[in-house]
């Protein structure tokens, strides 16, 4: 059984990790793009989906702990 505490920690962890990774990718990508390196767009454009994907993966890890009857 997943507890409220684990759901709270999942939300906090997903938010922090997603923000850090997405923000870092966006910052570095836009920094490169502004300085004329078009390769920076490869980092800047997928920054938000990558941040969200990390939260999704963390949620799947937590959901795997549920018994099959509750899912």
N, C-alpha and C positions, 0 to 999 in steps of 0.2 A: 504494500500500500504506500502510495506517495503521500507525504504529509504536506501541510501548508508551508512549513518551513522550507522544504525542498523546492516547492513552486516559487516561493519568494526568492530564494537564492538563485534559481534558474533565471528569473526575470532580471535580477540585479547583474548576474554574471553575463547574460546575453547582452544587456544594455551597455555595460562597460567594455566588454571585449569587442562588440560590434562597433561602438563609437571609436575606440582606439584604432582598430584596424582600418575601418572605413575612413576615418579622419586622416590617418597617416597616408593612406593611398591617395586620397584626394589632395592633400597638401603637397606631397611630393610630385604627383602627376601634374597639378596645375603649376607648380613651380617650374617644372621642366617645360611645359607647354608655353608659359609666358616668356621663357628665355629662348624660345624658338625651336626646341626639340619636340618634334611632333610625336615622338614615342611616349611622351608624357600622357597623351590622351588614352593610351592603353591602360594606364594606372588610374586615371581620373574617372573615366566613364563607368567602369564596373565597381566603383568604391562602395556605393550604397547596397547593391545586391550582395556583394561579398560579406559586408557587415551583417546583413540579414540572414545570410546562409549560415553563418556561425551560430546564431541563435537557434535556427532550425535544427542544426545538428546536435546542439546541446539538448533541445527538447526531445528529439528522437532517442537520445541516450537515456533520458529520464523515463520516457514512455516505455522503453524496453523492460523496465523493472516492474511494470504493471502485470498482474496475472491476466491470462488470456480471457477470463470470464468478465473482467471489468472493462476491457478495451472495446 
